[in-house]
């Protein structure tokens, strides 16, 4: 499948069908990754999520990526700090916002919201 920007619902539906076909395939890992990016971009554009806290968004993306709290902790460098963030005990720091934006593809503009 040629991967390009999704412009309409028909293309979106076809991309989702292809995603379902290759979701468990090691052979199509690169295609899966690129497909998930263009699907995510389309969903962000066409189905914006309002009033979601940065932590809820991180948890949502973790679920999409199949991550557990320990994976998030490994990404930010501290499992206990990650646990505190995910449980609302600590706020996101600027350095963590940068890591989350880069690794999880959540725009910093989402992550700097009050929560």
N, CA, C and O atoms as CSV, one atom per row, in Angstrom:
chain,resi,resn,atom,element,x,y,z
A,1,UNK,N,N,0.849,-1.184,0.000
A,1,UNK,CA,C,0.000,0.000,0.000
A,1,UNK,C,C,0.885,1.233,0.000
A,1,UNK,O,O,1.823,1.336,0.791
A,2,UNK,N,N,0.587,2.154,-0.877
A,2,UNK,CA,C,1.290,3.435,-0.889
A,2,UNK,C,C,0.742,4.277,0.258
A,2,UNK,O,O,-0.471,4.426,0.401
A,3,UNK,N,N,1.624,4.816,1.060
A,3,UNK,CA,C,1.187,5.597,2.214
A,3,UNK,C,C,1.344,7.068,1.891
A,3,UNK,O,O,2.431,7.552,1.577
A,4,UNK,N,N,0.218,7.763,1.979
A,4,UNK,CA,C,0.223,9.204,1.765
A,4,UNK,C,C,-0.821,9.827,2.679
A,4,UNK,O,O,-1.590,9.122,3.331
A,5,UNK,N,N,-0.840,11.133,2.720
A,5,UNK,CA,C,-1.757,11.867,3.583
A,5,UNK,C,C,-3.206,11.474,3.295
A,5,UNK,O,O,-3.611,11.373,2.137
A,6,UNK,N,N,-3.969,11.259,4.340
A,6,UNK,CA,C,-5.381,10.887,4.202
A,6,UNK,C,C,-6.190,12.169,4.048
A,6,UNK,O,O,-6.086,13.091,4.857
A,7,UNK,N,N,-7.002,12.207,2.990
A,7,UNK,CA,C,-7.767,13.414,2.673
A,7,UNK,C,C,-9.266,13.277,2.900
A,7,UNK,O,O,-9.961,14.289,2.986
A,8,UNK,N,N,-9.790,12.045,2.999
A,8,UNK,CA,C,-11.240,11.881,3.124
A,8,UNK,C,C,-11.571,10.586,3.871
A,8,UNK,O,O,-10.690,9.776,4.162
A,9,UNK,N,N,-12.842,10.414,4.170
A,9,UNK,CA,C,-13.297,9.254,4.946
A,9,UNK,C,C,-13.041,7.932,4.230
A,9,UNK,O,O,-12.716,6.934,4.874
A,10,UNK,N,N,-13.182,7.913,2.914
A,10,UNK,CA,C,-12.948,6.685,2.162
A,10,UNK,C,C,-11.489,6.234,2.322
A,10,UNK,O,O,-11.220,5.057,2.559
A,11,UNK,N,N,-10.562,7.170,2.191
A,11,UNK,CA,C,-9.145,6.848,2.379
A,11,UNK,C,C,-8.874,6.437,3.827
A,11,UNK,O,O,-8.076,5.536,4.087
A,12,UNK,N,N,-9.537,7.097,4.751
A,12,UNK,CA,C,-9.392,6.783,6.168
A,12,UNK,C,C,-9.850,5.351,6.445
A,12,UNK,O,O,-9.162,4.596,7.132
A,13,UNK,N,N,-11.009,4.984,5.908
A,13,UNK,CA,C,-11.529,3.629,6.094
A,13,UNK,C,C,-10.583,2.576,5.502
A,13,UNK,O,O,-10.360,1.527,6.107
A,14,UNK,N,N,-10.032,2.859,4.321
A,14,UNK,CA,C,-9.092,1.920,3.697
A,14,UNK,C,C,-7.826,1.791,4.540
A,14,UNK,O,O,-7.282,0.697,4.690
A,15,UNK,N,N,-7.362,2.907,5.088
A,15,UNK,CA,C,-6.160,2.872,5.932
A,15,UNK,C,C,-6.409,2.053,7.191
A,15,UNK,O,O,-5.543,1.288,7.617
A,16,UNK,N,N,-7.593,2.210,7.792
A,16,UNK,CA,C,-7.928,1.422,8.982
A,16,UNK,C,C,-8.012,-0.069,8.663
A,16,UNK,O,O,-7.571,-0.905,9.451
A,17,UNK,N,N,-8.587,-0.398,7.489
A,17,UNK,CA,C,-8.654,-1.797,7.079
A,17,UNK,C,C,-7.260,-2.387,6.927
A,17,UNK,O,O,-6.999,-3.505,7.371
A,18,UNK,N,N,-6.359,-1.625,6.292
A,18,UNK,CA,C,-4.989,-2.101,6.111
A,18,UNK,C,C,-4.292,-2.247,7.463
A,18,UNK,O,O,-3.550,-3.204,7.685
A,19,UNK,N,N,-4.531,-1.313,8.347
A,19,UNK,CA,C,-3.948,-1.385,9.684
A,19,UNK,C,C,-4.375,-2.674,10.378
A,19,UNK,O,O,-3.553,-3.350,10.997
A,20,UNK,N,N,-5.649,-3.013,10.278
A,20,UNK,CA,C,-6.151,-4.257,10.867
A,20,UNK,C,C,-5.469,-5.484,10.263
A,20,UNK,O,O,-5.215,-6.463,10.965
A,21,UNK,N,N,-5.172,-5.433,8.968
A,21,UNK,CA,C,-4.542,-6.563,8.292
A,21,UNK,C,C,-3.107,-6.795,8.759
A,21,UNK,O,O,-2.661,-7.940,8.835
A,22,UNK,N,N,-2.376,-5.716,9.075
A,22,UNK,CA,C,-0.942,-5.857,9.361
A,22,UNK,C,C,-0.575,-5.617,10.819
A,22,UNK,O,O,0.608,-5.611,11.159
A,23,UNK,N,N,-1.550,-5.423,11.677
A,23,UNK,CA,C,-1.296,-5.009,13.059
A,23,UNK,C,C,-0.340,-5.945,13.801
A,23,UNK,O,O,0.444,-5.479,14.628
A,24,UNK,N,N,-0.383,-7.222,13.532
A,24,UNK,CA,C,0.457,-8.183,14.247
A,24,UNK,C,C,1.644,-8.675,13.425
A,24,UNK,O,O,2.294,-9.652,13.797
A,25,UNK,N,N,1.927,-8.011,12.321
A,25,UNK,CA,C,2.962,-8.487,11.414
A,25,UNK,C,C,4.308,-7.800,11.674
A,25,UNK,O,O,4.423,-6.579,11.575
A,26,UNK,N,N,5.303,-8.593,12.002
A,26,UNK,CA,C,6.668,-8.055,12.149
A,26,UNK,C,C,7.203,-7.611,10.790
A,26,UNK,O,O,7.974,-6.656,10.692
A,27,UNK,N,N,6.793,-8.301,9.775
A,27,UNK,CA,C,7.258,-8.029,8.409
A,27,UNK,C,C,6.848,-6.633,7.931
A,27,UNK,O,O,7.543,-6.030,7.114
A,28,UNK,N,N,5.731,-6.123,8.433
A,28,UNK,CA,C,5.201,-4.832,7.985
A,28,UNK,C,C,5.344,-3.733,9.051
A,28,UNK,O,O,4.556,-2.788,9.085
A,29,UNK,N,N,6.338,-3.867,9.904
A,29,UNK,CA,C,6.508,-2.921,11.006
A,29,UNK,C,C,6.630,-1.473,10.544
A,29,UNK,O,O,6.000,-0.585,11.119
A,30,UNK,N,N,7.435,-1.226,9.510
A,30,UNK,CA,C,7.620,0.145,9.017
A,30,UNK,C,C,6.318,0.703,8.439
A,30,UNK,O,O,5.958,1.855,8.682
A,31,UNK,N,N,5.631,-0.127,7.678
A,31,UNK,CA,C,4.345,0.291,7.111
A,31,UNK,C,C,3.345,0.587,8.225
A,31,UNK,O,O,2.607,1.571,8.161
A,32,UNK,N,N,3.325,-0.258,9.234
A,32,UNK,CA,C,2.431,-0.068,10.379
A,32,UNK,C,C,2.701,1.269,11.058
A,32,UNK,O,O,1.775,2.016,11.374
A,33,UNK,N,N,3.972,1.560,11.276
A,33,UNK,CA,C,4.354,2.817,11.924
A,33,UNK,C,C,3.905,4.025,11.090
A,33,UNK,O,O,3.287,4.949,11.618
A,34,UNK,N,N,4.213,4.016,9.803
A,34,UNK,CA,C,3.848,5.142,8.939
A,34,UNK,C,C,2.340,5.282,8.802
A,34,UNK,O,O,1.806,6.391,8.795
A,35,UNK,N,N,1.669,4.162,8.696
A,35,UNK,CA,C,0.214,4.172,8.592
A,35,UNK,C,C,-0.414,4.754,9.851
A,35,UNK,O,O,-1.373,5.521,9.771
A,36,UNK,N,N,0.121,4.392,11.009
A,36,UNK,CA,C,-0.424,4.935,12.256
A,36,UNK,C,C,-0.211,6.447,12.344
A,36,UNK,O,O,-1.042,7.155,12.913
A,37,UNK,N,N,0.881,6.938,11.792
A,37,UNK,CA,C,1.120,8.386,11.787
A,37,UNK,C,C,0.109,9.136,10.917
A,37,UNK,O,O,-0.440,10.154,11.338
A,38,UNK,N,N,-0.134,8.634,9.712
A,38,UNK,CA,C,-1.077,9.343,8.839
A,38,UNK,C,C,-2.506,9.200,9.342
A,38,UNK,O,O,-3.306,10.123,9.191
A,39,UNK,N,N,-2.836,8.067,9.933
A,39,UNK,CA,C,-4.175,7.902,10.526
A,39,UNK,C,C,-4.328,8.866,11.694
A,39,UNK,O,O,-5.355,9.534,11.816
A,40,UNK,N,N,-3.327,8.944,12.543
A,40,UNK,CA,C,-3.368,9.866,13.683
A,40,UNK,C,C,-3.490,11.308,13.260
A,40,UNK,O,O,-4.231,12.077,13.871
A,41,UNK,N,N,-2.770,11.682,12.220
A,41,UNK,CA,C,-2.840,13.063,11.716
A,41,UNK,C,C,-4.247,13.372,11.212
A,41,UNK,O,O,-4.782,14.448,11.481
A,42,UNK,N,N,-4.845,12.438,10.485
A,42,UNK,CA,C,-6.203,12.632,9.980
A,42,UNK,C,C,-7.196,12.741,11.132
A,42,UNK,O,O,-8.060,13.619,11.133
A,43,UNK,N,N,-7.073,11.853,12.108
A,43,UNK,CA,C,-7.991,11.887,13.254
A,43,UNK,C,C,-7.841,13.185,14.044
A,43,UNK,O,O,-8.834,13.760,14.489
A,44,UNK,N,N,-6.624,13.640,14.216
A,44,UNK,CA,C,-6.403,14.906,14.922
A,44,UNK,C,C,-7.056,16.070,14.183
A,44,UNK,O,O,-7.620,16.975,14.798
A,45,UNK,N,N,-6.972,16.032,12.871
A,45,UNK,CA,C,-7.520,17.110,12.044
A,45,UNK,C,C,-9.042,17.039,11.957
A,45,UNK,O,O,-9.718,18.061,12.070
A,46,UNK,N,N,-9.578,15.852,11.758
A,46,UNK,CA,C,-11.007,15.695,11.516
A,46,UNK,C,C,-11.842,15.445,12.764
A,46,UNK,O,O,-13.033,15.753,12.782
A,47,UNK,N,N,-11.234,14.894,13.801
A,47,UNK,CA,C,-11.940,14.568,15.036
A,47,UNK,C,C,-11.177,15.119,16.235
A,47,UNK,O,O,-10.709,14.358,17.082
A,48,UNK,N,N,-11.053,16.434,16.306
A,48,UNK,CA,C,-10.265,16.993,17.420
A,48,UNK,C,C,-10.893,16.654,18.771
A,48,UNK,O,O,-12.114,16.638,18.931
A,49,UNK,N,N,-10.027,16.389,19.720
A,49,UNK,CA,C,-10.478,16.056,21.062
A,49,UNK,C,C,-10.400,17.312,21.912
A,49,UNK,O,O,-9.335,17.915,22.051
A,50,UNK,N,N,-11.513,17.694,22.468
A,50,UNK,CA,C,-11.591,18.894,23.291
A,50,UNK,C,C,-11.583,18.516,24.765
A,50,UNK,O,O,-12.052,17.444,25.149
A,51,UNK,N,N,-11.058,19.391,25.563
A,51,UNK,CA,C,-11.121,19.265,27.019
A,51,UNK,C,C,-10.547,17.947,27.556
A,51,UNK,O,O,-11.103,17.349,28.477
A,52,UNK,N,N,-9.464,17.518,26.986
A,52,UNK,CA,C,-8.774,16.337,27.480
A,52,UNK,C,C,-7.509,16.821,28.181
A,52,UNK,O,O,-6.745,17.608,27.622
A,53,UNK,N,N,-7.295,16.355,29.391
A,53,UNK,CA,C,-6.102,16.787,30.118
A,53,UNK,C,C,-4.861,16.171,29.474
A,53,UNK,O,O,-4.952,15.133,28.818
A,54,UNK,N,N,-3.714,16.801,29.657
A,54,UNK,CA,C,-2.470,16.243,29.124
A,54,UNK,C,C,-2.223,14.810,29.611
A,54,UNK,O,O,-1.725,13.975,28.856
A,55,UNK,N,N,-2.566,14.533,30.849
A,55,UNK,CA,C,-2.348,13.193,31.392
A,55,UNK,C,C,-3.276,12.179,30.722
A,55,UNK,O,O,-2.858,11.064,30.410
A,56,UNK,N,N,-4.529,12.564,30.502
A,56,UNK,CA,C,-5.450,11.669,29.795
A,56,UNK,C,C,-4.948,11.396,28.384
A,56,UNK,O,O,-5.052,10.274,27.889
A,57,UNK,N,N,-4.401,12.428,27.732
A,57,UNK,CA,C,-3.873,12.255,26.383
A,57,UNK,C,C,-2.662,11.325,26.394
A,57,UNK,O,O,-2.533,10.470,25.518
A,58,UNK,N,N,-1.786,11.480,27.364
A,58,UNK,CA,C,-0.621,10.598,27.475
A,58,UNK,C,C,-1.080,9.162,27.693
A,58,UNK,O,O,-0.564,8.241,27.060
A,59,UNK,N,N,-2.039,8.970,28.576
A,59,UNK,CA,C,-2.549,7.614,28.836
A,59,UNK,C,C,-3.191,7.017,27.582
A,59,UNK,O,O,-3.029,5.829,27.301
A,60,UNK,N,N,-3.908,7.834,26.843
A,60,UNK,CA,C,-4.532,7.385,25.605
A,60,UNK,C,C,-3.466,6.941,24.605
A,60,UNK,O,O,-3.584,5.875,24.002
A,61,UNK,N,N,-2.430,7.757,24.430
A,61,UNK,CA,C,-1.358,7.423,23.491
A,61,UNK,C,C,-0.590,6.186,23.968
A,61,UNK,O,O,-0.185,5.351,23.159
A,62,UNK,N,N,-0.395,6.076,25.276
A,62,UNK,CA,C,0.270,4.885,25.812
A,62,UNK,C,C,-0.528,3.644,25.441
A,62,UNK,O,O,0.041,2.635,25.025
A,63,UNK,N,N,-1.835,3.719,25.590
A,63,UNK,CA,C,-2.706,2.596,25.250
A,63,UNK,C,C,-2.589,2.264,23.763
A,63,UNK,O,O,-2.482,1.094,23.395
A,64,UNK,N,N,-2.608,3.284,22.915
A,64,UNK,CA,C,-2.477,3.072,21.476
A,64,UNK,C,C,-1.150,2.407,21.123
A,64,UNK,O,O,-1.079,1.574,20.220
A,65,UNK,N,N,-0.104,2.788,21.848
A,65,UNK,CA,C,1.235,2.283,21.565
A,65,UNK,C,C,1.520,0.960,22.279
A,65,UNK,O,O,2.569,0.350,22.071
A,66,UNK,N,N,0.579,0.517,23.125
A,66,UNK,CA,C,0.775,-0.708,23.872
A,66,UNK,C,C,1.764,-0.562,25.020
A,66,UNK,O,O,2.370,-1.540,25.457
A,67,UNK,N,N,1.919,0.656,25.502
A,67,UNK,CA,C,2.858,0.949,26.588
A,67,UNK,C,C,2.208,0.766,27.946
A,67,UNK,O,O,1.004,0.962,28.111
A,68,UNK,N,N,3.021,0.392,28.903
A,68,UNK,CA,C,2.652,0.356,30.316
A,68,UNK,C,C,3.350,1.516,31.007
A,68,UNK,O,O,4.164,2.204,30.392
A,69,UNK,N,N,3.041,1.738,32.267
A,69,UNK,CA,C,3.657,2.837,33.024
A,69,UNK,C,C,5.179,2.703,33.034
A,69,UNK,O,O,5.888,3.708,32.990
A,70,UNK,N,N,5.683,1.477,33.090
A,70,UNK,CA,C,7.136,1.279,33.103
A,70,UNK,C,C,7.775,1.748,31.800
A,70,UNK,O,O,8.908,2.229,31.806
A,71,UNK,N,N,7.052,1.613,30.667
A,71,UNK,CA,C,7.575,2.087,29.386
A,71,UNK,C,C,7.657,3.606,29.373
A,71,UNK,O,O,8.628,4.187,28.887
A,72,UNK,N,N,6.619,4.240,29.916
A,72,UNK,CA,C,6.622,5.701,30.029
A,72,UNK,C,C,7.762,6.135,30.941
A,72,UNK,O,O,8.455,7.110,30.649
A,73,UNK,N,N,7.959,5.423,32.034
A,73,UNK,CA,C,9.045,5.726,32.963
A,73,UNK,C,C,10.407,5.595,32.309
A,73,UNK,O,O,11.292,6.419,32.542
A,74,UNK,N,N,10.583,4.574,31.500
A,74,UNK,CA,C,11.850,4.406,30.782
A,74,UNK,C,C,12.087,5.564,29.829
A,74,UNK,O,O,13.216,6.034,29.683
A,75,UNK,N,N,11.027,6.023,29.181
A,75,UNK,CA,C,11.161,7.121,28.239
A,75,UNK,C,C,11.595,8.410,28.943
A,75,UNK,O,O,12.472,9.121,28.452
A,76,UNK,N,N,10.982,8.708,30.090
A,76,UNK,CA,C,11.313,9.980,30.748
A,76,UNK,C,C,12.499,9.855,31.694
A,76,UNK,O,O,13.029,10.865,32.159
A,77,UNK,N,N,12.922,8.624,31.984
A,77,UNK,CA,C,14.113,8.432,32.792
A,77,UNK,C,C,13.878,8.109,34.250
A,77,UNK,O,O,14.840,7.947,35.001
A,78,UNK,N,N,12.630,8.009,34.675
A,78,UNK,CA,C,12.339,7.687,36.075
A,78,UNK,C,C,10.963,7.041,36.178
A,78,UNK,O,O,9.946,7.662,35.868
A,79,UNK,N,N,10.948,5.803,36.612
A,79,UNK,CA,C,9.671,5.092,36.732
A,79,UNK,C,C,8.812,5.663,37.859
A,79,UNK,O,O,7.589,5.728,37.732
A,80,UNK,N,N,9.440,6.077,38.959
A,80,UNK,CA,C,8.654,6.627,40.068
A,80,UNK,C,C,8.079,7.998,39.704
A,80,UNK,O,O,6.940,8.307,40.056
A,81,UNK,N,N,8.861,8.815,39.003
A,81,UNK,CA,C,8.372,10.126,38.563
A,81,UNK,C,C,7.237,9.947,37.555
A,81,UNK,O,O,6.254,10.687,37.576
A,82,UNK,N,N,7.384,8.957,36.672
A,82,UNK,CA,C,6.332,8.665,35.700
A,82,UNK,C,C,5.045,8.275,36.409
A,82,UNK,O,O,3.963,8.721,36.028
A,83,UNK,N,N,5.159,7.449,37.433
A,83,UNK,CA,C,3.991,7.038,38.210
A,83,UNK,C,C,3.320,8.239,38.856
A,83,UNK,O,O,2.094,8.347,38.846
A,84,UNK,N,N,4.120,9.144,39.420
A,84,UNK,CA,C,3.574,10.355,40.040
A,84,UNK,C,C,2.861,11.227,39.013
A,84,UNK,O,O,1.814,11.803,39.307
A,85,UNK,N,N,3.422,11.326,37.810
A,85,UNK,CA,C,2.789,12.126,36.745
A,85,UNK,C,C,1.459,11.487,36.350
A,85,UNK,O,O,0.433,12.163,36.296
A,86,UNK,N,N,1.481,10.196,36.076
A,86,UNK,CA,C,0.279,9.505,35.610
A,86,UNK,C,C,-0.820,9.469,36.669
A,86,UNK,O,O,-1.999,9.352,36.332
A,87,UNK,N,N,-0.448,9.567,37.939
A,87,UNK,CA,C,-1.431,9.599,39.024
A,87,UNK,C,C,-1.788,11.010,39.461
A,87,UNK,O,O,-2.519,11.188,40.435
A,88,UNK,N,N,-1.284,12.012,38.758
A,88,UNK,CA,C,-1.635,13.397,39.043
A,88,UNK,C,C,-0.948,14.002,40.249
A,88,UNK,O,O,-1.353,15.066,40.718
A,89,UNK,N,N,0.084,13.348,40.761
A,89,UNK,CA,C,0.789,13.869,41.930
A,89,UNK,C,C,1.861,14.889,41.558
A,89,UNK,O,O,2.222,15.739,42.372
A,90,UNK,N,N,2.369,14.806,40.329
A,90,UNK,CA,C,3.394,15.738,39.847
A,90,UNK,C,C,2.977,16.253,38.487
A,90,UNK,O,O,2.251,15.593,37.743
A,91,UNK,N,N,3.457,17.454,38.176
A,91,UNK,CA,C,3.173,18.089,36.887
A,91,UNK,C,C,4.262,17.731,35.878
A,91,UNK,O,O,5.355,17.301,36.244
A,92,UNK,N,N,3.939,17.916,34.618
A,92,UNK,CA,C,4.914,17.703,33.551
A,92,UNK,C,C,5.927,18.843,33.546
A,92,UNK,O,O,5.551,20.015,33.586
A,93,UNK,N,N,7.200,18.501,33.499
A,93,UNK,CA,C,8.242,19.518,33.381
A,93,UNK,C,C,8.488,19.804,31.899
A,93,UNK,O,O,8.044,19.043,31.039
A,94,UNK,N,N,9.180,20.878,31.604
A,94,UNK,CA,C,9.476,21.238,30.223
A,94,UNK,C,C,10.288,20.144,29.532
A,94,UNK,O,O,10.034,19.830,28.369
A,95,UNK,N,N,11.255,19.566,30.230
A,95,UNK,CA,C,12.071,18.515,29.605
A,95,UNK,C,C,11.223,17.273,29.292
A,95,UNK,O,O,11.434,16.621,28.269
A,96,UNK,N,N,10.282,16.952,30.158
A,96,UNK,CA,C,9.407,15.802,29.906
A,96,UNK,C,C,8.442,16.109,28.769
A,96,UNK,O,O,8.170,15.244,27.936
A,97,UNK,N,N,7.926,17.323,28.729
A,97,UNK,CA,C,7.049,17.722,27.625
A,97,UNK,C,C,7.774,17.542,26.300
A,97,UNK,O,O,7.194,17.042,25.336
A,98,UNK,N,N,9.033,17.945,26.249
A,98,UNK,CA,C,9.812,17.782,25.007
A,98,UNK,C,C,9.975,16.310,24.639
A,98,UNK,O,O,9.855,15.952,23.467
A,99,UNK,N,N,10.245,15.457,25.619
A,99,UNK,CA,C,10.396,14.023,25.353
A,99,UNK,C,C,9.075,13.417,24.881
A,99,UNK,O,O,9.049,12.644,23.923
A,100,UNK,N,N,7.992,13.768,25.549
A,100,UNK,CA,C,6.681,13.237,25.176
A,100,UNK,C,C,6.306,13.678,23.768
A,100,UNK,O,O,5.797,12.886,22.975
A,101,UNK,N,N,6.559,14.937,23.464
A,101,UNK,CA,C,6.243,15.437,22.122
A,101,UNK,C,C,7.033,14.661,21.067
A,101,UNK,O,O,6.478,14.261,20.044
A,102,UNK,N,N,8.310,14.451,21.313
A,102,UNK,CA,C,9.168,13.769,20.340
A,102,UNK,C,C,8.854,12.282,20.221
A,102,UNK,O,O,8.763,11.757,19.111
A,103,UNK,N,N,8.690,11.608,21.336
A,103,UNK,CA,C,8.545,10.152,21.322
A,103,UNK,C,C,7.105,9.669,21.142
A,103,UNK,O,O,6.868,8.605,20.570
A,104,UNK,N,N,6.147,10.459,21.634
A,104,UNK,CA,C,4.752,10.017,21.573
A,104,UNK,C,C,3.930,10.806,20.556
A,104,UNK,O,O,2.762,10.504,20.314
A,105,UNK,N,N,4.555,11.813,19.971
A,105,UNK,CA,C,3.908,12.629,18.941
A,105,UNK,C,C,2.646,13.329,19.442
A,105,UNK,O,O,1.642,13.431,18.736
A,106,UNK,N,N,2.731,13.805,20.678
A,106,UNK,CA,C,1.661,14.633,21.228
A,106,UNK,C,C,2.161,16.065,21.183
A,106,UNK,O,O,3.206,16.358,21.763
A,107,UNK,N,N,1.457,16.965,20.516
A,107,UNK,CA,C,1.935,18.344,20.411
A,107,UNK,C,C,2.118,18.998,21.784
A,107,UNK,O,O,1.314,18.808,22.696
A,108,UNK,N,N,3.187,19.762,21.899
A,108,UNK,CA,C,3.468,20.470,23.154
A,108,UNK,C,C,2.295,21.357,23.551
A,108,UNK,O,O,2.050,21.569,24.739
A,109,UNK,N,N,1.570,21.877,22.564
A,109,UNK,CA,C,0.423,22.743,22.870
A,109,UNK,C,C,-0.631,22.000,23.683
A,109,UNK,O,O,-1.352,22.626,24.461
A,110,UNK,N,N,-0.741,20.677,23.525
A,110,UNK,CA,C,-1.658,19.869,24.342
A,110,UNK,C,C,-1.098,19.684,25.747
A,110,UNK,O,O,-1.826,19.703,26.739
A,111,UNK,N,N,0.208,19.504,25.796
A,111,UNK,CA,C,0.846,19.135,27.048
A,111,UNK,C,C,1.000,20.284,28.021
A,111,UNK,O,O,1.183,20.056,29.217
A,112,UNK,N,N,0.930,21.537,27.527
A,112,UNK,CA,C,1.119,22.687,28.423
A,112,UNK,C,C,-0.188,23.196,29.008
A,112,UNK,O,O,-0.190,24.169,29.761
A,113,UNK,N,N,-1.293,22.555,28.673
A,113,UNK,CA,C,-2.585,22.964,29.213
A,113,UNK,C,C,-2.641,22.774,30.718
A,113,UNK,O,O,-1.968,21.903,31.268
A,114,UNK,N,N,-3.436,23.582,31.371
A,114,UNK,CA,C,-3.695,23.412,32.802
A,114,UNK,C,C,-4.456,22.120,33.028
A,114,UNK,O,O,-5.314,21.737,32.232
A,115,UNK,N,N,-4.133,21.463,34.113
A,115,UNK,CA,C,-4.875,20.243,34.491
A,115,UNK,C,C,-4.807,20.056,35.972
A,115,UNK,O,O,-5.364,19.092,36.499
